[in-house]
């Protein structure tokens, strides 16, 4: 889809810290993360929102999100919890018109810092979390 930042990443026209990629899905670090390891799971076939997303592909998207959540908890990121979030539509804070699942690692006591980052999102400073998540994914079933 012309003008879609996620489609540009999928096409290799824009850079991203890729955590996982297969024929149908790509997962990469959010450019303005709420926490270290904040990852987006994106279907390669463009769908603006959930109403355009094939149900089976949506299930695979959530299955990968589940694996990433476990990797964030059990791997070197040592998250205490994980938020899995889909913002569907502008009213739900969707800012990119390409459906995607946020996988946001959380740590005990981080509520204030995560809320602050939500209000003032800044660019990510390091891609080391991508390597940590890739390693944890390779170690998981």
NORWO-V197523 format. One record per residue. N is the residue number from 1. RES is the residue in one letter. PHI is phi in radians with two decimals (NA if undefined). OMEGA is omega in whole degrees, 0 to 359 (NA if undefined). Layout:
# NORWO-V197523
n=N res=RES phi=PHI omega=OMEGA
n=N res=RES phi=PHI omega=OMEGA
This chain:
# NORWO-V197523
n=1 res=X phi=NA omega=180
n=2 res=X phi=-1.03 omega=178
n=3 res=X phi=1.49 omega=180
n=4 res=X phi=-1.56 omega=182
n=5 res=X phi=-1.09 omega=180
n=6 res=X phi=-1.25 omega=176
n=7 res=X phi=-1.10 omega=177
n=8 res=X phi=-1.16 omega=176
n=9 res=X phi=-1.13 omega=180
n=10 res=X phi=-1.04 omega=181
n=11 res=X phi=-1.36 omega=181
n=12 res=X phi=1.39 omega=181
n=13 res=X phi=-1.57 omega=178
n=14 res=X phi=-2.26 omega=182
n=15 res=X phi=-1.32 omega=174
n=16 res=X phi=-2.78 omega=174
n=17 res=X phi=-1.56 omega=186
n=18 res=X phi=-1.34 omega=179
n=19 res=X phi=-1.74 omega=182
n=20 res=X phi=-2.67 omega=174
n=21 res=X phi=-2.64 omega=173
n=22 res=X phi=-2.41 omega=184
n=23 res=X phi=-1.11 omega=188
n=24 res=X phi=-1.98 omega=187
n=25 res=X phi=-2.31 omega=171
n=26 res=X phi=-2.38 omega=176
n=27 res=X phi=-2.21 omega=182
n=28 res=X phi=-2.54 omega=180
n=29 res=X phi=-1.16 omega=176
n=30 res=X phi=-1.13 omega=181
n=31 res=X phi=-1.19 omega=178
n=32 res=X phi=-2.27 omega=191
n=33 res=X phi=-1.26 omega=172
n=34 res=X phi=-1.47 omega=177
n=35 res=X phi=-2.71 omega=178
n=36 res=X phi=-1.11 omega=180
n=37 res=X phi=1.60 omega=178
n=38 res=X phi=-0.99 omega=187
n=39 res=X phi=-2.08 omega=175
n=40 res=X phi=-1.92 omega=174
n=41 res=X phi=-1.82 omega=191
n=42 res=X phi=-2.26 omega=172
n=43 res=X phi=-1.20 omega=181
n=44 res=X phi=-1.23 omega=177
n=45 res=X phi=-1.40 omega=185
n=46 res=X phi=-1.08 omega=171
n=47 res=X phi=-2.52 omega=183
n=48 res=X phi=-1.14 omega=182
n=49 res=X phi=-2.66 omega=182
n=50 res=X phi=-1.06 omega=181
n=51 res=X phi=-1.13 omega=180
n=52 res=X phi=-1.76 omega=184
n=53 res=X phi=-1.57 omega=174
n=54 res=X phi=-1.05 omega=184
n=55 res=X phi=-1.02 omega=180
n=56 res=X phi=-1.15 omega=177
n=57 res=X phi=-1.20 omega=175
n=58 res=X phi=-1.05 omega=178
n=59 res=X phi=-1.11 omega=178
n=60 res=X phi=-1.16 omega=178
n=61 res=X phi=-1.07 omega=179
n=62 res=X phi=-1.22 omega=177
n=63 res=X phi=-1.11 omega=176
n=64 res=X phi=-1.16 omega=176
n=65 res=X phi=-1.02 omega=178
n=66 res=X phi=-1.09 omega=178
n=67 res=X phi=-1.07 omega=179
n=68 res=X phi=-1.15 omega=178
n=69 res=X phi=-1.08 omega=178
n=70 res=X phi=-1.13 omega=178
n=71 res=X phi=-1.10 omega=179
n=72 res=X phi=-1.17 omega=181
n=73 res=X phi=-1.38 omega=188
n=74 res=X phi=-1.59 omega=182
n=75 res=X phi=-1.56 omega=186
n=76 res=X phi=-1.16 omega=176
n=77 res=X phi=-1.22 omega=177
n=78 res=X phi=0.89 omega=178
n=79 res=X phi=-1.16 omega=176
n=80 res=X phi=-1.50 omega=180
n=81 res=X phi=-2.87 omega=181
n=82 res=X phi=-2.57 omega=170
n=83 res=X phi=-1.70 omega=171
n=84 res=X phi=-1.94 omega=189
n=85 res=X phi=-2.42 omega=168
n=86 res=X phi=-2.04 omega=174
n=87 res=X phi=-1.69 omega=185
n=88 res=X phi=-1.90 omega=180
n=89 res=X phi=1.78 omega=181
n=90 res=X phi=-1.00 omega=181
n=91 res=X phi=-1.10 omega=180
n=92 res=X phi=-1.78 omega=177
n=93 res=X phi=1.28 omega=175
n=94 res=X phi=-1.26 omega=182
n=95 res=X phi=-1.89 omega=176
n=96 res=X phi=-2.04 omega=183
n=97 res=X phi=-1.41 omega=174
n=98 res=X phi=-2.61 omega=186
n=99 res=X phi=-0.94 omega=180
n=100 res=X phi=-2.77 omega=179
n=101 res=X phi=-1.87 omega=174
n=102 res=X phi=-1.49 omega=173
n=103 res=X phi=-2.03 omega=188
n=104 res=X phi=-1.99 omega=176
n=105 res=X phi=-1.09 omega=181
n=106 res=X phi=-2.23 omega=178
n=107 res=X phi=-2.25 omega=180
n=108 res=X phi=-0.92 omega=177
n=109 res=X phi=1.45 omega=184
n=110 res=X phi=-1.65 omega=185
n=111 res=X phi=-0.95 omega=182
n=112 res=X phi=-1.09 omega=182
n=113 res=X phi=-1.19 omega=179
n=114 res=X phi=-1.19 omega=177
n=115 res=X phi=-1.10 omega=178
n=116 res=X phi=-1.08 omega=178
n=117 res=X phi=-1.21 omega=177
n=118 res=X phi=-1.09 omega=181
n=119 res=X phi=-1.35 omega=182
n=120 res=X phi=-2.28 omega=183
n=121 res=X phi=-1.26 omega=181
n=122 res=X phi=-2.04 omega=178
n=123 res=X phi=-1.08 omega=178
n=124 res=X phi=-1.20 omega=184
n=125 res=X phi=-1.81 omega=184
n=126 res=X phi=-2.62 omega=177
n=127 res=X phi=-1.80 omega=183
n=128 res=X phi=-1.09 omega=179
n=129 res=X phi=-1.12 omega=178
n=130 res=X phi=-1.07 omega=180
n=131 res=X phi=-1.14 omega=179
n=132 res=X phi=-1.11 omega=179
n=133 res=X phi=-1.19 omega=177
n=134 res=X phi=-1.03 omega=179
n=135 res=X phi=-1.08 omega=180
n=136 res=X phi=-1.16 omega=177
n=137 res=X phi=-1.11 omega=180
n=138 res=X phi=-1.12 omega=182
n=139 res=X phi=-1.47 omega=184
n=140 res=X phi=-1.69 omega=180
n=141 res=X phi=-1.19 omega=NA
